[in-house]
């Protein structure tokens, strides 16, 4: 069994390139991608940038803000934001800390090109046609209401 440590005492104090007030711990990295923990202090930020990889920014504690292309949105623990390949993205906090797990896949999303992965699809039996459908959705707008902030001022 292999165990990797992250969190307090296991982070690099300088964070990823182009960041301020952010510490990071790489949990795993190989040719397929990288998994890392990011810890933002109050006012911490990853400057807007782009890269050729598809990345998921998964907020696990606190909250802050993200940028994807031209769209800015606040995020809180329990939300994951897709940073598509070659699209400008960034993240920051204003009122308090935020922790996130970043899962970066090498290259752009290839789901449309590769088809269905072997062993994942389930055959529908007689009479079941039309019961399966693709989930389509997006995050609901969450207006910022000052009364719904935690004691550090981050969205709850």
Secondary structure, DSSP 8 states (H G I E B T S, - for coil): ------STTSSBTT-STTEEEEEEEEEEEETTEEEEEEEEEEEEEEEEE--SSEEEEEEEEEEEEEEETTEEEEEETT-EEEE-TTS-EEEE-SSS-EEEEEEEESSS--HHHH-S-TTT-----TT-TTS--------------GGGB-TTS-B-
